[in-house]
């Protein structure tokens, strides 16, 4: 997991002029993924673990399996609660920015978090 977290972000982009690797997709790879029916509850649990909706300044999906969040106060983060909410890994970046590994429904969780933050 540490190896993935260290190399899978924007800092791991291809060097300038390098060609992207070719990927051979199988029919199973192209099927739509199932949406998580528990996404609203998971998003609320993740928000609470991040210190509440007032502490989350930004939440968006990134790299298909991650949530990128910016916090006002990083000390309010509860890592145990994040794990209980289904977060599989945490990558800490400067300025209270985190990448949370949540799986293939990161876009759904981000949308649910934004809705909860707005309401």
MODELLER restraints for C-alpha pairs under 7 A, 6 or more apart:
rsr = mdl.restraints
at = mdl.atoms
rsr.add(forms.Gaussian(group=physical.xy_distance, feature=features.Distance(at['CA:5:A'], at['CA:91:A']), mean=6.32, stdev=0.5))
rsr.add(forms.Gaussian(group=physical.xy_distance, feature=features.Distance(at['CA:35:A'], at['CA:105:A']), mean=6.76, stdev=0.5))
rsr.add(forms.Gaussian(group=physical.xy_distance, feature=features.Distance(at['CA:36:A'], at['CA:105:A']), mean=6.97, stdev=0.5))
rsr.add(forms.Gaussian(group=physical.xy_distance, feature=features.Distance(at['CA:39:A'], at['CA:108:A']), mean=6.85, stdev=0.5))
rsr.add(forms.Gaussian(group=physical.xy_distance, feature=features.Distance(at['CA:39:A'], at['CA:109:A']), mean=5.79, stdev=0.5))
rsr.add(forms.Gaussian(group=physical.xy_distance, feature=features.Distance(at['CA:39:A'], at['CA:112:A']), mean=6.86, stdev=0.5))
rsr.add(forms.Gaussian(group=physical.xy_distance, feature=features.Distance(at['CA:40:A'], at['CA:112:A']), mean=5.62, stdev=0.5))
rsr.add(forms.Gaussian(group=physical.xy_distance, feature=features.Distance(at['CA:42:A'], at['CA:85:A']), mean=5.78, stdev=0.5))
rsr.add(forms.Gaussian(group=physical.xy_distance, feature=features.Distance(at['CA:43:A'], at['CA:109:A']), mean=5.52, stdev=0.5))
rsr.add(forms.Gaussian(group=physical.xy_distance, feature=features.Distance(at['CA:43:A'], at['CA:112:A']), mean=5.86, stdev=0.5))
rsr.add(forms.Gaussian(group=physical.xy_distance, feature=features.Distance(at['CA:43:A'], at['CA:113:A']), mean=5.21, stdev=0.5))
rsr.add(forms.Gaussian(group=physical.xy_distance, feature=features.Distance(at['CA:44:A'], at['CA:113:A']), mean=6.72, stdev=0.5))
rsr.add(forms.Gaussian(group=physical.xy_distance, feature=features.Distance(at['CA:45:A'], at['CA:85:A']), mean=5.65, stdev=0.5))
rsr.add(forms.Gaussian(group=physical.xy_distance, feature=features.Distance(at['CA:46:A'], at['CA:82:A']), mean=5.77, stdev=0.5))
rsr.add(forms.Gaussian(group=physical.xy_distance, feature=features.Distance(at['CA:46:A'], at['CA:85:A']), mean=5.90, stdev=0.5))
rsr.add(forms.Gaussian(group=physical.xy_distance, feature=features.Distance(at['CA:47:A'], at['CA:53:A']), mean=5.79, stdev=0.5))
rsr.add(forms.Gaussian(group=physical.xy_distance, feature=features.Distance(at['CA:47:A'], at['CA:113:A']), mean=6.91, stdev=0.5))
rsr.add(forms.Gaussian(group=physical.xy_distance, feature=features.Distance(at['CA:49:A'], at['CA:77:A']), mean=5.92, stdev=0.5))
rsr.add(forms.Gaussian(group=physical.xy_distance, feature=features.Distance(at['CA:49:A'], at['CA:78:A']), mean=4.95, stdev=0.5))
rsr.add(forms.Gaussian(group=physical.xy_distance, feature=features.Distance(at['CA:49:A'], at['CA:81:A']), mean=5.27, stdev=0.5))
rsr.add(forms.Gaussian(group=physical.xy_distance, feature=features.Distance(at['CA:49:A'], at['CA:82:A']), mean=5.43, stdev=0.5))
rsr.add(forms.Gaussian(group=physical.xy_distance, feature=features.Distance(at['CA:50:A'], at['CA:56:A']), mean=6.93, stdev=0.5))
rsr.add(forms.Gaussian(group=physical.xy_distance, feature=features.Distance(at['CA:50:A'], at['CA:76:A']), mean=6.50, stdev=0.5))
rsr.add(forms.Gaussian(group=physical.xy_distance, feature=features.Distance(at['CA:50:A'], at['CA:77:A']), mean=4.65, stdev=0.5))
rsr.add(forms.Gaussian(group=physical.xy_distance, feature=features.Distance(at['CA:50:A'], at['CA:78:A']), mean=6.32, stdev=0.5))
rsr.add(forms.Gaussian(group=physical.xy_distance, feature=features.Distance(at['CA:51:A'], at['CA:76:A']), mean=4.82, stdev=0.5))
rsr.add(forms.Gaussian(group=physical.xy_distance, feature=features.Distance(at['CA:51:A'], at['CA:77:A']), mean=5.51, stdev=0.5))
rsr.add(forms.Gaussian(group=physical.xy_distance, feature=features.Distance(at['CA:53:A'], at['CA:117:A']), mean=5.38, stdev=0.5))
rsr.add(forms.Gaussian(group=physical.xy_distance, feature=features.Distance(at['CA:55:A'], at['CA:71:A']), mean=5.53, stdev=0.5))
rsr.add(forms.Gaussian(group=physical.xy_distance, feature=features.Distance(at['CA:55:A'], at['CA:72:A']), mean=5.08, stdev=0.5))
rsr.add(forms.Gaussian(group=physical.xy_distance, feature=features.Distance(at['CA:55:A'], at['CA:73:A']), mean=6.39, stdev=0.5))
rsr.add(forms.Gaussian(group=physical.xy_distance, feature=features.Distance(at['CA:56:A'], at['CA:69:A']), mean=6.89, stdev=0.5))
rsr.add(forms.Gaussian(group=physical.xy_distance, feature=features.Distance(at['CA:56:A'], at['CA:70:A']), mean=5.99, stdev=0.5))
rsr.add(forms.Gaussian(group=physical.xy_distance, feature=features.Distance(at['CA:56:A'], at['CA:71:A']), mean=4.69, stdev=0.5))
rsr.add(forms.Gaussian(group=physical.xy_distance, feature=features.Distance(at['CA:56:A'], at['CA:72:A']), mean=6.30, stdev=0.5))
rsr.add(forms.Gaussian(group=physical.xy_distance, feature=features.Distance(at['CA:57:A'], at['CA:70:A']), mean=5.37, stdev=0.5))
rsr.add(forms.Gaussian(group=physical.xy_distance, feature=features.Distance(at['CA:57:A'], at['CA:71:A']), mean=5.51, stdev=0.5))
rsr.add(forms.Gaussian(group=physical.xy_distance, feature=features.Distance(at['CA:57:A'], at['CA:72:A']), mean=6.29, stdev=0.5))
rsr.add(forms.Gaussian(group=physical.xy_distance, feature=features.Distance(at['CA:58:A'], at['CA:69:A']), mean=5.29, stdev=0.5))
rsr.add(forms.Gaussian(group=physical.xy_distance, feature=features.Distance(at['CA:58:A'], at['CA:70:A']), mean=5.04, stdev=0.5))
rsr.add(forms.Gaussian(group=physical.xy_distance, feature=features.Distance(at['CA:59:A'], at['CA:67:A']), mean=6.68, stdev=0.5))
rsr.add(forms.Gaussian(group=physical.xy_distance, feature=features.Distance(at['CA:59:A'], at['CA:68:A']), mean=5.73, stdev=0.5))
rsr.add(forms.Gaussian(group=physical.xy_distance, feature=features.Distance(at['CA:59:A'], at['CA:69:A']), mean=4.47, stdev=0.5))
rsr.add(forms.Gaussian(group=physical.xy_distance, feature=features.Distance(at['CA:59:A'], at['CA:70:A']), mean=6.77, stdev=0.5))
rsr.add(forms.Gaussian(group=physical.xy_distance, feature=features.Distance(at['CA:59:A'], at['CA:110:A']), mean=5.99, stdev=0.5))
rsr.add(forms.Gaussian(group=physical.xy_distance, feature=features.Distance(at['CA:59:A'], at['CA:114:A']), mean=6.80, stdev=0.5))
rsr.add(forms.Gaussian(group=physical.xy_distance, feature=features.Distance(at['CA:60:A'], at['CA:67:A']), mean=5.62, stdev=0.5))
rsr.add(forms.Gaussian(group=physical.xy_distance, feature=features.Distance(at['CA:60:A'], at['CA:68:A']), mean=5.34, stdev=0.5))
rsr.add(forms.Gaussian(group=physical.xy_distance, feature=features.Distance(at['CA:60:A'], at['CA:69:A']), mean=6.59, stdev=0.5))
rsr.add(forms.Gaussian(group=physical.xy_distance, feature=features.Distance(at['CA:60:A'], at['CA:110:A']), mean=5.13, stdev=0.5))
rsr.add(forms.Gaussian(group=physical.xy_distance, feature=features.Distance(at['CA:61:A'], at['CA:67:A']), mean=4.51, stdev=0.5))
rsr.add(forms.Gaussian(group=physical.xy_distance, feature=features.Distance(at['CA:61:A'], at['CA:68:A']), mean=5.95, stdev=0.5))
rsr.add(forms.Gaussian(group=physical.xy_distance, feature=features.Distance(at['CA:61:A'], at['CA:106:A']), mean=5.39, stdev=0.5))
rsr.add(forms.Gaussian(group=physical.xy_distance, feature=features.Distance(at['CA:61:A'], at['CA:107:A']), mean=4.95, stdev=0.5))
rsr.add(forms.Gaussian(group=physical.xy_distance, feature=features.Distance(at['CA:61:A'], at['CA:110:A']), mean=5.67, stdev=0.5))
rsr.add(forms.Gaussian(group=physical.xy_distance, feature=features.Distance(at['CA:62:A'], at['CA:68:A']), mean=6.07, stdev=0.5))
rsr.add(forms.Gaussian(group=physical.xy_distance, feature=features.Distance(at['CA:64:A'], at['CA:104:A']), mean=5.98, stdev=0.5))
rsr.add(forms.Gaussian(group=physical.xy_distance, feature=features.Distance(at['CA:64:A'], at['CA:106:A']), mean=6.19, stdev=0.5))
rsr.add(forms.Gaussian(group=physical.xy_distance, feature=features.Distance(at['CA:65:A'], at['CA:101:A']), mean=5.89, stdev=0.5))
rsr.add(forms.Gaussian(group=physical.xy_distance, feature=features.Distance(at['CA:65:A'], at['CA:102:A']), mean=5.75, stdev=0.5))
rsr.add(forms.Gaussian(group=physical.xy_distance, feature=features.Distance(at['CA:65:A'], at['CA:103:A']), mean=4.44, stdev=0.5))
rsr.add(forms.Gaussian(group=physical.xy_distance, feature=features.Distance(at['CA:65:A'], at['CA:104:A']), mean=4.78, stdev=0.5))
rsr.add(forms.Gaussian(group=physical.xy_distance, feature=features.Distance(at['CA:65:A'], at['CA:105:A']), mean=6.74, stdev=0.5))
rsr.add(forms.Gaussian(group=physical.xy_distance, feature=features.Distance(at['CA:65:A'], at['CA:106:A']), mean=5.29, stdev=0.5))
rsr.add(forms.Gaussian(group=physical.xy_distance, feature=features.Distance(at['CA:66:A'], at['CA:99:A']), mean=6.00, stdev=0.5))
rsr.add(forms.Gaussian(group=physical.xy_distance, feature=features.Distance(at['CA:66:A'], at['CA:100:A']), mean=5.27, stdev=0.5))
rsr.add(forms.Gaussian(group=physical.xy_distance, feature=features.Distance(at['CA:66:A'], at['CA:101:A']), mean=4.60, stdev=0.5))
rsr.add(forms.Gaussian(group=physical.xy_distance, feature=features.Distance(at['CA:66:A'], at['CA:102:A']), mean=5.67, stdev=0.5))
rsr.add(forms.Gaussian(group=physical.xy_distance, feature=features.Distance(at['CA:66:A'], at['CA:103:A']), mean=6.80, stdev=0.5))
rsr.add(forms.Gaussian(group=physical.xy_distance, feature=features.Distance(at['CA:66:A'], at['CA:106:A']), mean=5.58, stdev=0.5))
rsr.add(forms.Gaussian(group=physical.xy_distance, feature=features.Distance(at['CA:67:A'], at['CA:99:A']), mean=5.51, stdev=0.5))
rsr.add(forms.Gaussian(group=physical.xy_distance, feature=features.Distance(at['CA:67:A'], at['CA:100:A']), mean=5.00, stdev=0.5))
rsr.add(forms.Gaussian(group=physical.xy_distance, feature=features.Distance(at['CA:67:A'], at['CA:101:A']), mean=6.62, stdev=0.5))
rsr.add(forms.Gaussian(group=physical.xy_distance, feature=features.Distance(at['CA:67:A'], at['CA:102:A']), mean=6.98, stdev=0.5))
rsr.add(forms.Gaussian(group=physical.xy_distance, feature=features.Distance(at['CA:67:A'], at['CA:106:A']), mean=5.88, stdev=0.5))
rsr.add(forms.Gaussian(group=physical.xy_distance, feature=features.Distance(at['CA:67:A'], at['CA:110:A']), mean=6.63, stdev=0.5))
rsr.add(forms.Gaussian(group=physical.xy_distance, feature=features.Distance(at['CA:68:A'], at['CA:98:A']), mean=5.73, stdev=0.5))
rsr.add(forms.Gaussian(group=physical.xy_distance, feature=features.Distance(at['CA:68:A'], at['CA:99:A']), mean=4.57, stdev=0.5))
rsr.add(forms.Gaussian(group=physical.xy_distance, feature=features.Distance(at['CA:68:A'], at['CA:100:A']), mean=6.45, stdev=0.5))
rsr.add(forms.Gaussian(group=physical.xy_distance, feature=features.Distance(at['CA:69:A'], at['CA:97:A']), mean=5.66, stdev=0.5))
rsr.add(forms.Gaussian(group=physical.xy_distance, feature=features.Distance(at['CA:69:A'], at['CA:98:A']), mean=5.30, stdev=0.5))
rsr.add(forms.Gaussian(group=physical.xy_distance, feature=features.Distance(at['CA:69:A'], at['CA:99:A']), mean=6.48, stdev=0.5))
rsr.add(forms.Gaussian(group=physical.xy_distance, feature=features.Distance(at['CA:70:A'], at['CA:96:A']), mean=5.75, stdev=0.5))
rsr.add(forms.Gaussian(group=physical.xy_distance, feature=features.Distance(at['CA:70:A'], at['CA:97:A']), mean=4.34, stdev=0.5))
rsr.add(forms.Gaussian(group=physical.xy_distance, feature=features.Distance(at['CA:70:A'], at['CA:98:A']), mean=6.39, stdev=0.5))
rsr.add(forms.Gaussian(group=physical.xy_distance, feature=features.Distance(at['CA:71:A'], at['CA:96:A']), mean=5.31, stdev=0.5))
rsr.add(forms.Gaussian(group=physical.xy_distance, feature=features.Distance(at['CA:71:A'], at['CA:97:A']), mean=6.31, stdev=0.5))
rsr.add(forms.Gaussian(group=physical.xy_distance, feature=features.Distance(at['CA:74:A'], at['CA:96:A']), mean=5.47, stdev=0.5))
rsr.add(forms.Gaussian(group=physical.xy_distance, feature=features.Distance(at['CA:86:A'], at['CA:102:A']), mean=6.63, stdev=0.5))
rsr.add(forms.Gaussian(group=physical.xy_distance, feature=features.Distance(at['CA:87:A'], at['CA:100:A']), mean=6.32, stdev=0.5))
rsr.add(forms.Gaussian(group=physical.xy_distance, feature=features.Distance(at['CA:87:A'], at['CA:101:A']), mean=5.78, stdev=0.5))
rsr.add(forms.Gaussian(group=physical.xy_distance, feature=features.Distance(at['CA:87:A'], at['CA:102:A']), mean=4.96, stdev=0.5))
rsr.add(forms.Gaussian(group=physical.xy_distance, feature=features.Distance(at['CA:88:A'], at['CA:101:A']), mean=5.29, stdev=0.5))
rsr.add(forms.Gaussian(group=physical.xy_distance, feature=features.Distance(at['CA:88:A'], at['CA:102:A']), mean=5.85, stdev=0.5))
rsr.add(forms.Gaussian(group=physical.xy_distance, feature=features.Distance(at['CA:89:A'], at['CA:100:A']), mean=5.84, stdev=0.5))
rsr.add(forms.Gaussian(group=physical.xy_distance, feature=features.Distance(at['CA:89:A'], at['CA:101:A']), mean=4.95, stdev=0.5))
rsr.add(forms.Gaussian(group=physical.xy_distance, feature=features.Distance(at['CA:90:A'], at['CA:98:A']), mean=6.71, stdev=0.5))
rsr.add(forms.Gaussian(group=physical.xy_distance, feature=features.Distance(at['CA:90:A'], at['CA:99:A']), mean=5.83, stdev=0.5))
rsr.add(forms.Gaussian(group=physical.xy_distance, feature=features.Distance(at['CA:90:A'], at['CA:100:A']), mean=4.79, stdev=0.5))
rsr.add(forms.Gaussian(group=physical.xy_distance, feature=features.Distance(at['CA:90:A'], at['CA:101:A']), mean=6.34, stdev=0.5))
rsr.add(forms.Gaussian(group=physical.xy_distance, feature=features.Distance(at['CA:91:A'], at['CA:98:A']), mean=5.60, stdev=0.5))
rsr.add(forms.Gaussian(group=physical.xy_distance, feature=features.Distance(at['CA:91:A'], at['CA:99:A']), mean=4.99, stdev=0.5))
rsr.add(forms.Gaussian(group=physical.xy_distance, feature=features.Distance(at['CA:91:A'], at['CA:100:A']), mean=6.47, stdev=0.5))
rsr.add(forms.Gaussian(group=physical.xy_distance, feature=features.Distance(at['CA:92:A'], at['CA:98:A']), mean=4.74, stdev=0.5))
rsr.add(forms.Gaussian(group=physical.xy_distance, feature=features.Distance(at['CA:92:A'], at['CA:99:A']), mean=6.61, stdev=0.5))
